Amino acid sequence: MKKRYSLKALIALSLLGLTQTASAQQDVGSLFVSGPADATKLINAYLDPLYKGLGQGLTDGWTNTARAKGFLKFDVRFSVSGASVPTSARSYDVNALGLSNIKPALGASSIGPTAFGDDQDGGRMEVVANNGLRTGRFFNLPKGLGFHTVPAAQIQATLGLPKNIDVTLRAMPKIKFGSDLGSLSMIGVGAKIEVLPLIMGKADKLVPVDVALFAGFTQYKYSLDLNIDNVANSDQRIDAKFNGVNIDAIVSKKIAFFTPFASVGYQTSNTNLKALGTYRFATGTASNATYVDPISVKQTDIDGIKGSIGFQLKFGFFKFYTSYTQSKYSMFNGGIGLGIGN
């Protein structure tokens, strides 16, 4: 039986288990037409908001205060972020992709929604032969999810070390969401050093704010078994890695249980996604071509400056966090934590 796939399956990697949005899947298998070059361009255009939004989520939510924890003080926290996809990134034009053997059908629109675009079919496409003749083989560009926010989640534990240093570990063992949703794992590591005690010693108490530097790395690994119009081949799958690195300067001020903060920093993220296995691509009216490991996406999605503001509330062992980040996409983050120390 032919399975149907879409970002509503791939989005499981960013929802970290909130898989209810994956229930109504679209057929991204329809993009495996013409050949690997055209298919790669279509998949890249469709998933571009996922790459960028998830990339920001990888570098967000590490810390909400510049103050380091005391030695062996710790906390565990869970937070969720949402990157807002701008209007310009909610659709794409196939005429601008440089496709070789795919064109809009006569009289049809060339516009398709991206993964986080509107929940409606894109333009009707037709496969074109190498000699330029139309083949009469049609397909529609896949629908979007119908909402315009890319979710991501962060699960992490932080431990205080000597010399006003914190170390943070992000980790999640491989979780299998089912045959239609694939599996996901996460790993990350970060470190924060409080700057004023380092350069001023005990005189840092004369400065009314805390200042720190932070650096972090996070990686999601995602795998999804496929069976796209090709019952004879059972080796089809998507393997993807999403990496994010950030370096931030943070300033905060603790006022009783309330700690506002601001930060500015550099972030970069990249995607390495492959469609592995054997696939049959539609190339003409009744013709097909077979390719092995046809899709490979390796690119930098975000590379630039970001700025954040937010605050932390601490009530005994419990902490609540929220922040807003301005970067490629604007992003909100909120979470809860439990632990001992600032």
C-alpha positions, -999 to +999 in steps of 0.1 A: +000+000+000+013+034-009+019+056+022+014+094+022+040+118+036+043+155+043+057+179+067+030+168+090+051+137+094+084+156+095+071+181+119+071+155+146+108+162+150+102+197+161+071+190+182+089+164+203+059+143+208+030+167+202+021+146+172-015+154+169-007+178+140+005+148+120-029+132+117-039+146+083-009+139+061-003+154+026+014+135-002+050+149-005+057+117-024+042+135-054+074+156-054+094+126-064+089+132-101+110+143-131+144+135-114+165+141-083+175+176-093+140+189-097+127+170-067+155+184-045+146+220-055+109+214-048+115+198-014+139+226-005+113+253-014+085+235+005+105+228+037+124+261+038+104+275+068+110+243+087+148+245+081+149+281+093+123+279+121+138+248+136+173+262+132+163+291+154+147+267+179+179+248+182+197+279+194+170+293+216+159+288+252+193+280+268+192+305+297+172+334+311+198+349+335+234+360+335+240+349+370+258+315+374+247+288+397+266+280+429+289+250+429+268+218+424+235+237+423+213+225+394+181+227+376+161+208+350+139+226+325+115+221+297+106+249+273+088+253+240+095+279+213+076+290+182+092+308+153+068+330+133+070+324+096+067+357+077+042+361+049+069+360+022+080+325+034+045+309+033+045+303-005+069+297-034+069+301-071+080+271-091+090+294-120+117+309-098+132+275-089+150+267-122+133+234-127+142+214-158+113+191-164+084+205-144+061+233-155+027+246-144-001+230-164-016+252-190-036+279-173-026+267-138-010+288-111+028+284-105+024+291-067+025+265-040+022+269-002+053+261+018+050+236+047+039+264+070+017+280+044-021+278+038-039+244+040-048+243+004-035+226-028-007+243-047-007+248-084-012+219-108+021+208-123+030+188-155+061+168-162+078+180-193+101+157-214+137+165-222+126+177-257+102+202-241+071+184-250+044+181-223+037+146-212+002+148-198+015+136-164+002+159-137+004+164-100-005+191-075+020+209-052+014+197-016-007+217+009+007+236+038+000+229+075-024+258+077-006+275+106+024+298+104+045+290+135+074+265+136+075+248+170+106+234+187+113+221+222+142+221+246+148+196+274+179+203+294+197+201+328+222+226+341+249+222+368+269+248+386+307+245+386+335+264+404+346+298+391+311+310+383+306+285+354+275+266+344+274+236+321+242+225+304+233+192+287+204+188+263+195+152+257+167+130+245+170+093+236+156+081+204+118+083+205+098+063+179+065+080+170+052+052+148+058+040+113+042+071+097+061+096+119+096+082+123+120+086+152+138+115+168+167+121+192+184+152+205+218+160+220+233+194+229+259+209+252+264+245+264+285+265+289+280+299+306+306+319+325+297+349+346+321+376+335+323+403+363+336+380+391+362+368+367+376+402+359+367+422+391+367+395+418+346+404+449+343+440+435+317+427+410+291+434+438+296+471+430+280+466+396+242+465+398+238+438+370+251+404+361+270+398+329+278+365+312+289+348+280+273+317+268+280+292+240+259+262+230+255+234+204+223+214+197+215+186+172+183+169+163+185+135+144+154+124+126+146+092+106+115+082+087+109+050+067+092+056+034+074+036+007+067+060-020+049+045-050+075+017-050+063-015-032+093-035-045+118-014-026+117-014+012+149+005+018+135+040+014+140+064+043+147+100+052+177+106+074+181+142+087+204+161+110+197+197+121+226+214+139+225+248+157+253+268+173+249+301+193+272+325+212+255+351+234+264+380+257+238+382+285+229+409+311+204+404+338+193+419+372+178+398+400+150+416+419+137+392+445+119+364+426+120+384+393+150+384+370+147+403+337+174+398+311+186+409+276+211+393+253+227+397+219+245+371+200+255+351+169+237+320+157+241+296+129+222+265+119+225+239+091+205+211+076+218+177+063+188+158+049+189+127+026+163+105+010+181+071+009+171+040-009+157+033-044+130+055-059+111+055-092+106+089-107+079+098-132+096+112-163+069+110-190+034+099-199+041+063-190+079+063-184+099+061-152+135+063-141+150+047-111+175+064-088+194+053-057+198+078-028+184+106-050+179+135-026+207+153-006+202+186+011+232+201+029+230+238+035+233+267+060+199+280+069+206+308+095+238+327+099+236+360+117+229+382+148+200+377+172+187+397+201+165+385+230+146+399+260+127+381+287+125+372+323+126+344+349+103+340+379+116+318+408+094+305+436+113+282+458+123+252+437+101+262+408+110+285+379+091+300+350+107+314+319+097+334+289+115+353+262+112+370+228+139+367+202+143+388+170+163+372+142+155+357+108+121+348+122+107+363+153+104+338+181+087+333+215+099+309+241+083+298+274+091+270+299+092+257+334+120+244+356+128+227+389+160+230+408+183+246+433+203+278+426+197+309+406 
